[in-house]
Amino acid sequence: MTGIQGFVTRENIKHLHHELEGGADPIRRATLLKLFGRGRRSLRPYGEQLGKLDRHISRSAEIITRQVKLTDDLKDLLRSGPS
């Protein structure tokens, strides 16, 4: 699904949710709930991908923090000269 398709899906879900909150008749409500479920399922892979990206970003931040500390320690060692 392309970016625009994902956007359209999200907007459709918002619209259906708003219509459900507005109090649709029972038949319309059942149809909306069915469509709402389909829309949410179509976005599920994106949620999983975002979760993976969040984990990678967190791990990368940890690595960067560690590298900065090691670099600072090395600078301190170089400034102090040979022991």
N, C-alpha and C positions, 0 to 999 in steps of 0.2 A: 504494500500500500504506500503510495507516495505521500509527501507532506500535505498536499492539498486534500487528498482523500481522507487522511487522518483528521484534518481540520473539519471537513464536512461531517465526518462521523461524530466527532465531539459536539459539533453544533447541533446535529440531529438529536443526539442524546439530551442535550440541554433543553431543546424544544419539547421533546417528548416528556421529560421530567416536569417541565413547567405545565404542560397540558394535564398530566396526571395530578399535580397539586391543585389544579383548578377544578377538579371534580368532574370527570367525564362519566357518561352513562356506562352501565356495566359491560356492554358489548365493546364499546370503544375502549374502555379501561383494560379489558382482557387483551385486546389487540395491541394497545400501547405497551402493556407489560411484556408481551411477546417481542415486540420490536425493540424495546428497551434492553431486554436480555440479549438479543442478537448484537446490538450495538456495543454493549459492554464486552461481550465475548470477542468481538472483532478488535477491540483495543487491548485485550489482555497481553498479547505478545509484546506490545510496546511497553507495558508496565514491567514485564519481565526484563526487557532490554534496559530500561531505565534503572532497574535495581542492580543489574550487572555493572552498568556504567558508574553508578554511585559507589559500588564496592571498589571498582578499579580506581576511581578518583580518590577515595579514601586511602587506599594502599599507596597510590602515587604520592599523595601528600605526606604520608609517613616516611616514604623513601626520601623525598626531598628534604624533609626536616632532619632526617638522619645524615644526609649528605652535607647539609649546611653545618651541622654540628661537627662532623668530621673535618670539613674544610676549615672551620674556625679553630679547631684543635691543632690542625697542621700549621696554620698561620702562627698560632701561639708558640708552637715548638720551633718554628723557623726564626721567630723574633728573639726567642731566648737563647738561641745559638746552641752549639754543642755542649753537652753536659760534662 
